[in-house]
Amino acid sequence: MLQDKGYEVSVYQGDEMIPRAELLESVKGCDAILPLLTDKMDAEVFEAAGPQLKVVANYAVGFDNINLEDTKKHNVSVFDSREGRFLFDFGGRGIENGQFNWPTNIAMDKAGRVYVMDTFNFRVQIFDSNGGFLTKFGSVGKGLGQFAKPKGIGVDSEGHIYVVDAAFNNVQIFDEQGQLLLFFGSFGNRPGQLWLPAGLFVDSEDQIYVVDQYNKRINVYQYLGSVYQARQAKQAKVGSEKKEEESGK
């Protein structure tokens, strides 16, 4: 699907972890990297990719900046996307508001709010664009709205928050207050099912991409919200105008 939209996509075809030397060679010139959990992402990889690299692991939609998790420091670092210049960071290890215990995924909404998957605190924390703590939700457990092995986070155009969890093999959807709305997905290898999902991304058209790790594929879902309805209405209008034009000939 990304190739259909004009993107050049390169996927490692081996069954084993990509050799380090091959990884460093393959990322040269890349604008984005979507690694597996076994692929170590560090300064050596970033330098090999080059200064045009904008995205690693999870995609964040913002204005002239990139947010990258630095799990060893348990914080979020913010860089200027044009020059790669460090701007500031926020966080630190702990359990208090604004602190992290192995943050692993990040997303931004159209208002600039930052959503961090605080993995081993089993919660989502939300910050403003300056790193100021706003709110949090989530807890450890197997119940609805809880987290066990959260692996990815995304936000759609209407502010719904998506969290994929490898323990449940599903995606939970929350509102802006952290209330669970619904979930989708189940264990298996049939269309729409998941087996140890390892990442999630929501694009500008509210399509949800989930890395279905052990099925070795990416599942794509569509949120049927206002963006989708507007696109369908536009397509219907174009189709109707085309028919009228043809009938008038």
MIPALO-611055 format. One record per residue (C-alpha): residue number from 1; residue in three letters; x, y, z. Coordinates in steps of 0.1 Angstrom, whole numbers, plus 5000, padded with zeros to 4 digits. Example, Ala and Ser with C-alpha at 12.3 -4.5 7.8 and 13.67 -1.06 7.14 Angstrom:
// MIPALO-611055
<atom><seq>1</seq><type>ALA</type><c1>5123</c1><c2>4955</c2><c3>5078</c3></atom>
<atom><seq>2</seq><type>SER</type><c1>5137</c1><c2>4989</c2><c3>5071</c3></atom>
// end
This chain:
// MIPALO-611055
<atom><seq>1</seq><type>MET</type><c1>5000</c1><c2>5000</c2><c3>5000</c3></atom>
<atom><seq>2</seq><type>LEU</type><c1>5028</c1><c2>5024</c2><c3>5007</c3></atom>
<atom><seq>3</seq><type>GLN</type><c1>5044</c1><c2>5015</c2><c3>4974</c3></atom>
<atom><seq>4</seq><type>ASP</type><c1>5010</c1><c2>5023</c2><c3>4957</c3></atom>
<atom><seq>5</seq><type>LYS</type><c1>5012</c1><c2>5058</c2><c3>4972</c3></atom>
<atom><seq>6</seq><type>GLY</type><c1>5047</c1><c2>5064</c2><c3>4956</c3></atom>
<atom><seq>7</seq><type>TYR</type><c1>5069</c1><c2>5055</c2><c3>4985</c3></atom>
<atom><seq>8</seq><type>GLU</type><c1>5100</c1><c2>5034</c2><c3>4980</c3></atom>
<atom><seq>9</seq><type>VAL</type><c1>5099</c1><c2>5005</c2><c3>5005</c3></atom>
<atom><seq>10</seq><type>SER</type><c1>5127</c1><c2>4981</c2><c3>5013</c3></atom>
<atom><seq>11</seq><type>VAL</type><c1>5120</c1><c2>4950</c2><c3>5034</c3></atom>
<atom><seq>12</seq><type>TYR</type><c1>5146</c1><c2>4926</c2><c3>5047</c3></atom>
<atom><seq>13</seq><type>GLN</type><c1>5136</c1><c2>4891</c2><c3>5035</c3></atom>
<atom><seq>14</seq><type>GLY</type><c1>5156</c1><c2>4869</c2><c3>5058</c3></atom>
<atom><seq>15</seq><type>ASP</type><c1>5140</c1><c2>4847</c2><c3>5085</c3></atom>
<atom><seq>16</seq><type>GLU</type><c1>5167</c1><c2>4856</c2><c3>5110</c3></atom>
<atom><seq>17</seq><type>MET</type><c1>5176</c1><c2>4890</c2><c3>5125</c3></atom>
<atom><seq>18</seq><type>ILE</type><c1>5192</c1><c2>4912</c2><c3>5099</c3></atom>
<atom><seq>19</seq><type>PRO</type><c1>5230</c1><c2>4912</c2><c3>5103</c3></atom>
<atom><seq>20</seq><type>ARG</type><c1>5243</c1><c2>4944</c2><c3>5118</c3></atom>
<atom><seq>21</seq><type>ALA</type><c1>5265</c1><c2>4953</c2><c3>5088</c3></atom>
<atom><seq>22</seq><type>GLU</type><c1>5236</c1><c2>4948</c2><c3>5065</c3></atom>
<atom><seq>23</seq><type>LEU</type><c1>5214</c1><c2>4969</c2><c3>5086</c3></atom>
<atom><seq>24</seq><type>LEU</type><c1>5239</c1><c2>4998</c2><c3>5086</c3></atom>
<atom><seq>25</seq><type>GLU</type><c1>5242</c1><c2>4995</c2><c3>5048</c3></atom>
<atom><seq>26</seq><type>SER</type><c1>5204</c1><c2>4992</c2><c3>5042</c3></atom>
<atom><seq>27</seq><type>VAL</type><c1>5194</c1><c2>5023</c2><c3>5062</c3></atom>
<atom><seq>28</seq><type>LYS</type><c1>5217</c1><c2>5047</c2><c3>5041</c3></atom>
<atom><seq>29</seq><type>GLY</type><c1>5195</c1><c2>5075</c2><c3>5026</c3></atom>
<atom><seq>30</seq><type>CYS</type><c1>5163</c1><c2>5063</c2><c3>5044</c3></atom>
<atom><seq>31</seq><type>ASP</type><c1>5138</c1><c2>5089</c2><c3>5055</c3></atom>
<atom><seq>32</seq><type>ALA</type><c1>5121</c1><c2>5064</c2><c3>5079</c3></atom>
<atom><seq>33</seq><type>ILE</type><c1>5130</c1><c2>5031</c2><c3>5096</c3></atom>
<atom><seq>34</seq><type>LEU</type><c1>5105</c1><c2>5006</c2><c3>5110</c3></atom>
<atom><seq>35</seq><type>PRO</type><c1>5126</c1><c2>4980</c2><c3>5129</c3></atom>
<atom><seq>36</seq><type>LEU</type><c1>5117</c1><c2>4948</c2><c3>5147</c3></atom>
<atom><seq>37</seq><type>LEU</type><c1>5122</c1><c2>4945</c2><c3>5184</c3></atom>
<atom><seq>38</seq><type>THR</type><c1>5154</c1><c2>4926</c2><c3>5178</c3></atom>
<atom><seq>39</seq><type>ASP</type><c1>5170</c1><c2>4954</c2><c3>5158</c3></atom>
<atom><seq>40</seq><type>LYS</type><c1>5191</c1><c2>4977</c2><c3>5179</c3></atom>
<atom><seq>41</seq><type>MET</type><c1>5185</c1><c2>5014</c2><c3>5171</c3></atom>
<atom><seq>42</seq><type>ASP</type><c1>5213</c1><c2>5036</c2><c3>5183</c3></atom>
<atom><seq>43</seq><type>ALA</type><c1>5236</c1><c2>5065</c2><c3>5173</c3></atom>
<atom><seq>44</seq><type>GLU</type><c1>5255</c1><c2>5043</c2><c3>5149</c3></atom>
<atom><seq>45</seq><type>VAL</type><c1>5223</c1><c2>5035</c2><c3>5129</c3></atom>
<atom><seq>46</seq><type>PHE</type><c1>5212</c1><c2>5072</c2><c3>5129</c3></atom>
<atom><seq>47</seq><type>GLU</type><c1>5246</c1><c2>5083</c2><c3>5116</c3></atom>
<atom><seq>48</seq><type>ALA</type><c1>5246</c1><c2>5056</c2><c3>5089</c3></atom>
<atom><seq>49</seq><type>ALA</type><c1>5211</c1><c2>5066</c2><c3>5077</c3></atom>
<atom><seq>50</seq><type>GLY</type><c1>5222</c1><c2>5102</c2><c3>5072</c3></atom>
<atom><seq>51</seq><type>PRO</type><c1>5208</c1><c2>5137</c2><c3>5081</c3></atom>
<atom><seq>52</seq><type>GLN</type><c1>5176</c1><c2>5132</c2><c3>5061</c3></atom>
<atom><seq>53</seq><type>LEU</type><c1>5163</c1><c2>5106</c2><c3>5086</c3></atom>
<atom><seq>54</seq><type>LYS</type><c1>5131</c1><c2>5118</c2><c3>5101</c3></atom>
<atom><seq>55</seq><type>VAL</type><c1>5114</c1><c2>5088</c2><c3>5117</c3></atom>
<atom><seq>56</seq><type>VAL</type><c1>5125</c1><c2>5057</c2><c3>5137</c3></atom>
<atom><seq>57</seq><type>ALA</type><c1>5101</c1><c2>5029</c2><c3>5148</c3></atom>
<atom><seq>58</seq><type>ASN</type><c1>5070</c1><c2>5051</c2><c3>5153</c3></atom>
<atom><seq>59</seq><type>TYR</type><c1>5058</c1><c2>5080</c2><c3>5132</c3></atom>
<atom><seq>60</seq><type>ALA</type><c1>5050</c1><c2>5113</c2><c3>5148</c3></atom>
<atom><seq>61</seq><type>VAL</type><c1>5031</c1><c2>5140</c2><c3>5130</c3></atom>
<atom><seq>62</seq><type>GLY</type><c1>5043</c1><c2>5175</c2><c3>5141</c3></atom>
<atom><seq>63</seq><type>PHE</type><c1>5056</c1><c2>5208</c2><c3>5129</c3></atom>
<atom><seq>64</seq><type>ASP</type><c1>5094</c1><c2>5210</c2><c3>5123</c3></atom>
<atom><seq>65</seq><type>ASN</type><c1>5104</c1><c2>5187</c2><c3>5151</c3></atom>
<atom><seq>66</seq><type>ILE</type><c1>5110</c1><c2>5150</c2><c3>5158</c3></atom>
<atom><seq>67</seq><type>ASN</type><c1>5104</c1><c2>5132</c2><c3>5191</c3></atom>
<atom><seq>68</seq><type>LEU</type><c1>5126</c1><c2>5101</c2><c3>5197</c3></atom>
<atom><seq>69</seq><type>GLU</type><c1>5124</c1><c2>5079</c2><c3>5228</c3></atom>
<atom><seq>70</seq><type>ASP</type><c1>5157</c1><c2>5074</c2><c3>5246</c3></atom>
<atom><seq>71</seq><type>THR</type><c1>5149</c1><c2>5043</c2><c3>5266</c3></atom>
<atom><seq>72</seq><type>LYS</type><c1>5183</c1><c2>5042</c2><c3>5285</c3></atom>
<atom><seq>73</seq><type>LYS</type><c1>5176</c1><c2>5077</c2><c3>5299</c3></atom>
<atom><seq>74</seq><type>HIS</type><c1>5139</c1><c2>5070</c2><c3>5303</c3></atom>
<atom><seq>75</seq><type>ASN</type><c1>5130</c1><c2>5103</c2><c3>5287</c3></atom>
<atom><seq>76</seq><type>VAL</type><c1>5119</c1><c2>5119</c2><c3>5254</c3></atom>
<atom><seq>77</seq><type>SER</type><c1>5143</c1><c2>5140</c2><c3>5234</c3></atom>
<atom><seq>78</seq><type>VAL</type><c1>5131</c1><c2>5167</c2><c3>5209</c3></atom>
<atom><seq>79</seq><type>PHE</type><c1>5151</c1><c2>5176</c2><c3>5179</c3></atom>
<atom><seq>80</seq><type>ASP</type><c1>5148</c1><c2>5202</c2><c3>5151</c3></atom>
<atom><seq>81</seq><type>SER</type><c1>5138</c1><c2>5181</c2><c3>5120</c3></atom>
<atom><seq>82</seq><type>ARG</type><c1>5156</c1><c2>5204</c2><c3>5095</c3></atom>
<atom><seq>83</seq><type>GLU</type><c1>5191</c1><c2>5203</c2><c3>5111</c3></atom>
<atom><seq>84</seq><type>GLY</type><c1>5188</c1><c2>5175</c2><c3>5137</c3></atom>
<atom><seq>85</seq><type>ARG</type><c1>5197</c1><c2>5200</c2><c3>5164</c3></atom>
<atom><seq>86</seq><type>PHE</type><c1>5188</c1><c2>5190</c2><c3>5200</c3></atom>
<atom><seq>87</seq><type>LEU</type><c1>5162</c1><c2>5212</c2><c3>5215</c3></atom>
<atom><seq>88</seq><type>PHE</type><c1>5152</c1><c2>5198</c2><c3>5249</c3></atom>
<atom><seq>89</seq><type>ASP</type><c1>5142</c1><c2>5166</c2><c3>5267</c3></atom>
<atom><seq>90</seq><type>PHE</type><c1>5117</c1><c2>5157</c2><c3>5293</c3></atom>
<atom><seq>91</seq><type>GLY</type><c1>5110</c1><c2>5128</c2><c3>5316</c3></atom>
<atom><seq>92</seq><type>GLY</type><c1>5134</c1><c2>5107</c2><c3>5338</c3></atom>
<atom><seq>93</seq><type>ARG</type><c1>5130</c1><c2>5073</c2><c3>5354</c3></atom>
<atom><seq>94</seq><type>GLY</type><c1>5103</c1><c2>5069</c2><c3>5380</c3></atom>
<atom><seq>95</seq><type>ILE</type><c1>5066</c1><c2>5063</c2><c3>5387</c3></atom>
<atom><seq>96</seq><type>GLU</type><c1>5054</c1><c2>5099</c2><c3>5393</c3></atom>
<atom><seq>97</seq><type>ASN</type><c1>5036</c1><c2>5120</c2><c3>5367</c3></atom>
<atom><seq>98</seq><type>GLY</type><c1>5059</c1><c2>5129</c2><c3>5339</c3></atom>
<atom><seq>99</seq><type>GLN</type><c1>5084</c1><c2>5101</c2><c3>5347</c3></atom>
<atom><seq>100</seq><type>PHE</type><c1>5089</c1><c2>5069</c2><c3>5327</c3></atom>
<atom><seq>101</seq><type>ASN</type><c1>5099</c1><c2>5033</c2><c3>5331</c3></atom>
<atom><seq>102</seq><type>TRP</type><c1>5111</c1><c2>5023</c2><c3>5297</c3></atom>
<atom><seq>103</seq><type>PRO</type><c1>5092</c1><c2>5045</c2><c3>5273</c3></atom>
<atom><seq>104</seq><type>THR</type><c1>5090</c1><c2>5026</c2><c3>5240</c3></atom>
<atom><seq>105</seq><type>ASN</type><c1>5066</c1><c2>5043</c2><c3>5216</c3></atom>
<atom><seq>106</seq><type>ILE</type><c1>5054</c1><c2>5078</c2><c3>5209</c3></atom>
<atom><seq>107</seq><type>ALA</type><c1>5028</c1><c2>5097</c2><c3>5188</c3></atom>
<atom><seq>108</seq><type>MET</type><c1>5015</c1><c2>5132</c2><c3>5183</c3></atom>
<atom><seq>109</seq><type>ASP</type><c1>4981</c1><c2>5146</c2><c3>5175</c3></atom>
<atom><seq>110</seq><type>LYS</type><c1>4972</c1><c2>5175</c2><c3>5152</c3></atom>
<atom><seq>111</seq><type>ALA</type><c1>4972</c1><c2>5199</c2><c3>5182</c3></atom>
<atom><seq>112</seq><type>GLY</type><c1>5008</c1><c2>5190</c2><c3>5190</c3></atom>
<atom><seq>113</seq><type>ARG</type><c1>5001</c1><c2>5169</c2><c3>5221</c3></atom>
<atom><seq>114</seq><type>VAL</type><c1>5026</c1><c2>5141</c2><c3>5227</c3></atom>
<atom><seq>115</seq><type>TYR</type><c1>5015</c1><c2>5106</c2><c3>5237</c3></atom>
<atom><seq>116</seq><type>VAL</type><c1>5041</c1><c2>5083</c2><c3>5252</c3></atom>
<atom><seq>117</seq><type>MET</type><c1>5037</c1><c2>5046</c2><c3>5259</c3></atom>
<atom><seq>118</seq><type>ASP</type><c1>5052</c1><c2>5043</c2><c3>5294</c3></atom>
<atom><seq>119</seq><type>THR</type><c1>5057</c1><c2>5006</c2><c3>5289</c3></atom>
<atom><seq>120</seq><type>PHE</type><c1>5067</c1><c2>4992</c2><c3>5323</c3></atom>
<atom><seq>121</seq><type>ASN</type><c1>5045</c1><c2>5017</c2><c3>5342</c3></atom>
<atom><seq>122</seq><type>PHE</type><c1>5017</c1><c2>5002</c2><c3>5320</c3></atom>
<atom><seq>123</seq><type>ARG</type><c1>5002</c1><c2>5035</c2><c3>5312</c3></atom>
<atom><seq>124</seq><type>VAL</type><c1>4999</c1><c2>5062</c2><c3>5285</c3></atom>
<atom><seq>125</seq><type>GLN</type><c1>5011</c1><c2>5097</c2><c3>5295</c3></atom>
<atom><seq>126</seq><type>ILE</type><c1>5001</c1><c2>5128</c2><c3>5275</c3></atom>
<atom><seq>127</seq><type>PHE</type><c1>5022</c1><c2>5160</c2><c3>5273</c3></atom>
<atom><seq>128</seq><type>ASP</type><c1>5019</c1><c2>5194</c2><c3>5257</c3></atom>
<atom><seq>129</seq><type>SER</type><c1>5043</c1><c2>5203</c2><c3>5229</c3></atom>
<atom><seq>130</seq><type>ASN</type><c1>5068</c1><c2>5217</c2><c3>5254</c3></atom>
<atom><seq>131</seq><type>GLY</type><c1>5069</c1><c2>5185</c2><c3>5274</c3></atom>
<atom><seq>132</seq><type>GLY</type><c1>5045</c1><c2>5196</c2><c3>5301</c3></atom>
<atom><seq>133</seq><type>PHE</type><c1>5026</c1><c2>5168</c2><c3>5317</c3></atom>
<atom><seq>134</seq><type>LEU</type><c1>4988</c1><c2>5169</c2><c3>5310</c3></atom>
<atom><seq>135</seq><type>THR</type><c1>4973</c1><c2>5135</c2><c3>5321</c3></atom>
<atom><seq>136</seq><type>LYS</type><c1>4977</c1><c2>5098</c2><c3>5321</c3></atom>
<atom><seq>137</seq><type>PHE</type><c1>4957</c1><c2>5066</c2><c3>5319</c3></atom>
<atom><seq>138</seq><type>GLY</type><c1>4961</c1><c2>5028</c2><c3>5322</c3></atom>
<atom><seq>139</seq><type>SER</type><c1>4972</c1><c2>5002</c2><c3>5346</c3></atom>
<atom><seq>140</seq><type>VAL</type><c1>4987</c1><c2>4967</c2><c3>5345</c3></atom>
<atom><seq>141</seq><type>GLY</type><c1>4963</c1><c2>4938</c2><c3>5342</c3></atom>
<atom><seq>142</seq><type>LYS</type><c1>4943</c1><c2>4916</c2><c3>5318</c3></atom>
<atom><seq>143</seq><type>GLY</type><c1>4910</c1><c2>4935</c2><c3>5321</c3></atom>
<atom><seq>144</seq><type>LEU</type><c1>4894</c1><c2>4958</c2><c3>5295</c3></atom>
<atom><seq>145</seq><type>GLY</type><c1>4914</c1><c2>4991</c2><c3>5293</c3></atom>
<atom><seq>146</seq><type>GLN</type><c1>4945</c1><c2>4976</c2><c3>5310</c3></atom>
<atom><seq>147</seq><type>PHE</type><c1>4979</c1><c2>4968</c2><c3>5296</c3></atom>
<atom><seq>148</seq><type>ALA</type><c1>5002</c1><c2>4938</c2><c3>5298</c3></atom>
<atom><seq>149</seq><type>LYS</type><c1>5026</c1><c2>4941</c2><c3>5268</c3></atom>
<atom><seq>150</seq><type>PRO</type><c1>5018</c1><c2>4974</c2><c3>5251</c3></atom>
<atom><seq>151</seq><type>LYS</type><c1>5038</c1><c2>4977</c2><c3>5219</c3></atom>
<atom><seq>152</seq><type>GLY</type><c1>5026</c1><c2>5007</c2><c3>5200</c3></atom>
<atom><seq>153</seq><type>ILE</type><c1>5005</c1><c2>5039</c2><c3>5201</c3></atom>
<atom><seq>154</seq><type>GLY</type><c1>4988</c1><c2>5062</c2><c3>5176</c3></atom>
<atom><seq>155</seq><type>VAL</type><c1>4962</c1><c2>5089</c2><c3>5175</c3></atom>
<atom><seq>156</seq><type>ASP</type><c1>4936</c1><c2>5095</c2><c3>5147</c3></atom>
<atom><seq>157</seq><type>SER</type><c1>4922</c1><c2>5128</c2><c3>5134</c3></atom>
<atom><seq>158</seq><type>GLU</type><c1>4894</c1><c2>5128</c2><c3>5160</c3></atom>
<atom><seq>159</seq><type>GLY</type><c1>4917</c1><c2>5123</c2><c3>5190</c3></atom>
<atom><seq>160</seq><type>HIS</type><c1>4910</c1><c2>5086</c2><c3>5195</c3></atom>
<atom><seq>161</seq><type>ILE</type><c1>4941</c1><c2>5069</c2><c3>5211</c3></atom>
<atom><seq>162</seq><type>TYR</type><c1>4951</c1><c2>5034</c2><c3>5198</c3></atom>
<atom><seq>163</seq><type>VAL</type><c1>4972</c1><c2>5010</c2><c3>5218</c3></atom>
<atom><seq>164</seq><type>VAL</type><c1>4983</c1><c2>4977</c2><c3>5205</c3></atom>
<atom><seq>165</seq><type>ASP</type><c1>4991</c1><c2>4950</c2><c3>5231</c3></atom>
<atom><seq>166</seq><type>ALA</type><c1>5011</c1><c2>4918</c2><c3>5223</c3></atom>
<atom><seq>167</seq><type>ALA</type><c1>4996</c1><c2>4899</c2><c3>5253</c3></atom>
<atom><seq>168</seq><type>PHE</type><c1>4960</c1><c2>4904</c2><c3>5241</c3></atom>
<atom><seq>169</seq><type>ASN</type><c1>4968</c1><c2>4904</c2><c3>5203</c3></atom>
<atom><seq>170</seq><type>ASN</type><c1>4945</c1><c2>4933</c2><c3>5199</c3></atom>
<atom><seq>171</seq><type>VAL</type><c1>4942</c1><c2>4971</c2><c3>5196</c3></atom>
<atom><seq>172</seq><type>GLN</type><c1>4923</c1><c2>4990</c2><c3>5223</c3></atom>
<atom><seq>173</seq><type>ILE</type><c1>4908</c1><c2>5024</c2><c3>5214</c3></atom>
<atom><seq>174</seq><type>PHE</type><c1>4904</c1><c2>5051</c2><c3>5241</c3></atom>
<atom><seq>175</seq><type>ASP</type><c1>4889</c1><c2>5086</c2><c3>5240</c3></atom>
<atom><seq>176</seq><type>GLU</type><c1>4909</c1><c2>5117</c2><c3>5250</c3></atom>
<atom><seq>177</seq><type>GLN</type><c1>4900</c1><c2>5111</c2><c3>5287</c3></atom>
<atom><seq>178</seq><type>GLY</type><c1>4914</c1><c2>5076</c2><c3>5286</c3></atom>
<atom><seq>179</seq><type>GLN</type><c1>4881</c1><c2>5058</c2><c3>5286</c3></atom>
<atom><seq>180</seq><type>LEU</type><c1>4880</c1><c2>5026</c2><c3>5267</c3></atom>
<atom><seq>181</seq><type>LEU</type><c1>4857</c1><c2>5028</c2><c3>5237</c3></atom>
<atom><seq>182</seq><type>LEU</type><c1>4862</c1><c2>4994</c2><c3>5220</c3></atom>
<atom><seq>183</seq><type>PHE</type><c1>4889</c1><c2>4970</c2><c3>5208</c3></atom>
<atom><seq>184</seq><type>PHE</type><c1>4895</c1><c2>4950</c2><c3>5177</c3></atom>
<atom><seq>185</seq><type>GLY</type><c1>4918</c1><c2>4920</c2><c3>5168</c3></atom>
<atom><seq>186</seq><type>SER</type><c1>4923</c1><c2>4885</c2><c3>5182</c3></atom>
<atom><seq>187</seq><type>PHE</type><c1>4950</c1><c2>4858</c2><c3>5181</c3></atom>
<atom><seq>188</seq><type>GLY</type><c1>4954</c1><c2>4840</c2><c3>5148</c3></atom>
<atom><seq>189</seq><type>ASN</type><c1>4966</c1><c2>4842</c2><c3>5112</c3></atom>
<atom><seq>190</seq><type>ARG</type><c1>4934</c1><c2>4850</c2><c3>5094</c3></atom>
<atom><seq>191</seq><type>PRO</type><c1>4928</c1><c2>4884</c2><c3>5079</c3></atom>
<atom><seq>192</seq><type>GLY</type><c1>4925</c1><c2>4910</c2><c3>5107</c3></atom>
<atom><seq>193</seq><type>GLN</type><c1>4939</c1><c2>4887</c2><c3>5133</c3></atom>
<atom><seq>194</seq><type>LEU</type><c1>4973</c1><c2>4892</c2><c3>5151</c3></atom>
<atom><seq>195</seq><type>TRP</type><c1>5002</c1><c2>4872</c2><c3>5165</c3></atom>
<atom><seq>196</seq><type>LEU</type><c1>5024</c1><c2>4892</c2><c3>5188</c3></atom>
<atom><seq>197</seq><type>PRO</type><c1>5019</c1><c2>4926</c2><c3>5172</c3></atom>
<atom><seq>198</seq><type>ALA</type><c1>5049</c1><c2>4949</c2><c3>5176</c3></atom>
<atom><seq>199</seq><type>GLY</type><c1>5040</c1><c2>4984</c2><c3>5164</c3></atom>
<atom><seq>200</seq><type>LEU</type><c1>5012</c1><c2>5007</c2><c3>5153</c3></atom>
<atom><seq>201</seq><type>PHE</type><c1>5008</c1><c2>5038</c2><c3>5132</c3></atom>
<atom><seq>202</seq><type>VAL</type><c1>4978</c1><c2>5059</c2><c3>5123</c3></atom>
<atom><seq>203</seq><type>ASP</type><c1>4981</c1><c2>5080</c2><c3>5091</c3></atom>
<atom><seq>204</seq><type>SER</type><c1>4964</c1><c2>5112</c2><c3>5080</c3></atom>
<atom><seq>205</seq><type>GLU</type><c1>4935</c1><c2>5093</c2><c3>5064</c3></atom>
<atom><seq>206</seq><type>ASP</type><c1>4928</c1><c2>5074</c2><c3>5097</c3></atom>
<atom><seq>207</seq><type>GLN</type><c1>4942</c1><c2>5042</c2><c3>5084</c3></atom>
<atom><seq>208</seq><type>ILE</type><c1>4956</c1><c2>5021</c2><c3>5112</c3></atom>
<atom><seq>209</seq><type>TYR</type><c1>4988</c1><c2>5001</c2><c3>5103</c3></atom>
<atom><seq>210</seq><type>VAL</type><c1>4997</c1><c2>4973</c2><c3>5128</c3></atom>
<atom><seq>211</seq><type>VAL</type><c1>5030</c1><c2>4953</c2><c3>5126</c3></atom>
<atom><seq>212</seq><type>ASP</type><c1>5018</c1><c2>4917</c2><c3>5128</c3></atom>
<atom><seq>213</seq><type>GLN</type><c1>5052</c1><c2>4904</c2><c3>5138</c3></atom>
<atom><seq>214</seq><type>TYR</type><c1>5049</c1><c2>4867</c2><c3>5139</c3></atom>
<atom><seq>215</seq><type>ASN</type><c1>5026</c1><c2>4865</c2><c3>5109</c3></atom>
<atom><seq>216</seq><type>LYS</type><c1>5053</c1><c2>4886</c2><c3>5091</c3></atom>
<atom><seq>217</seq><type>ARG</type><c1>5029</c1><c2>4911</c2><c3>5077</c3></atom>
<atom><seq>218</seq><type>ILE</type><c1>5013</c1><c2>4945</c2><c3>5083</c3></atom>
<atom><seq>219</seq><type>ASN</type><c1>4976</c1><c2>4946</c2><c3>5088</c3></atom>
<atom><seq>220</seq><type>VAL</type><c1>4958</c1><c2>4978</c2><c3>5077</c3></atom>
<atom><seq>221</seq><type>TYR</type><c1>4924</c1><c2>4989</c2><c3>5092</c3></atom>
<atom><seq>222</seq><type>GLN</type><c1>4902</c1><c2>5019</c2><c3>5085</c3></atom>
<atom><seq>223</seq><type>TYR</type><c1>4885</c1><c2>5041</c2><c3>5111</c3></atom>
<atom><seq>224</seq><type>LEU</type><c1>4852</c1><c2>5050</c2><c3>5096</c3></atom>
<atom><seq>225</seq><type>GLY</type><c1>4851</c1><c2>5085</c2><c3>5110</c3></atom>
<atom><seq>226</seq><type>SER</type><c1>4847</c1><c2>5120</c2><c3>5095</c3></atom>
<atom><seq>227</seq><type>VAL</type><c1>4879</c1><c2>5119</c2><c3>5074</c3></atom>
<atom><seq>228</seq><type>TYR</type><c1>4868</c1><c2>5086</c2><c3>5058</c3></atom>
<atom><seq>229</seq><type>GLN</type><c1>4832</c1><c2>5098</c2><c3>5053</c3></atom>
<atom><seq>230</seq><type>ALA</type><c1>4844</c1><c2>5131</c2><c3>5037</c3></atom>
<atom><seq>231</seq><type>ARG</type><c1>4867</c1><c2>5111</c2><c3>5013</c3></atom>
<atom><seq>232</seq><type>GLN</type><c1>4838</c1><c2>5088</c2><c3>5004</c3></atom>
<atom><seq>233</seq><type>ALA</type><c1>4815</c1><c2>5117</c2><c3>4998</c3></atom>
<atom><seq>234</seq><type>LYS</type><c1>4841</c1><c2>5134</c2><c3>4976</c3></atom>
<atom><seq>235</seq><type>GLN</type><c1>4845</c1><c2>5102</c2><c3>4955</c3></atom>
<atom><seq>236</seq><type>ALA</type><c1>4808</c1><c2>5098</c2><c3>4952</c3></atom>
<atom><seq>237</seq><type>LYS</type><c1>4805</c1><c2>5134</c2><c3>4940</c3></atom>
<atom><seq>238</seq><type>VAL</type><c1>4832</c1><c2>5130</c2><c3>4914</c3></atom>
<atom><seq>239</seq><type>GLY</type><c1>4816</c1><c2>5098</c2><c3>4902</c3></atom>
<atom><seq>240</seq><type>SER</type><c1>4782</c1><c2>5115</c2><c3>4900</c3></atom>
<atom><seq>241</seq><type>GLU</type><c1>4796</c1><c2>5144</c2><c3>4880</c3></atom>
<atom><seq>242</seq><type>LYS</type><c1>4814</c1><c2>5120</c2><c3>4857</c3></atom>
<atom><seq>243</seq><type>LYS</type><c1>4782</c1><c2>5101</c2><c3>4850</c3></atom>
<atom><seq>244</seq><type>GLU</type><c1>4763</c1><c2>5134</c2><c3>4843</c3></atom>
<atom><seq>245</seq><type>GLU</type><c1>4791</c1><c2>5145</c2><c3>4820</c3></atom>
<atom><seq>246</seq><type>GLU</type><c1>4790</c1><c2>5112</c2><c3>4801</c3></atom>
<atom><seq>247</seq><type>SER</type><c1>4752</c1><c2>5112</c2><c3>4799</c3></atom>
<atom><seq>248</seq><type>GLY</type><c1>4752</c1><c2>5147</c2><c3>4785</c3></atom>
<atom><seq>249</seq><type>LYS</type><c1>4774</c1><c2>5137</c2><c3>4755</c3></atom>
// end
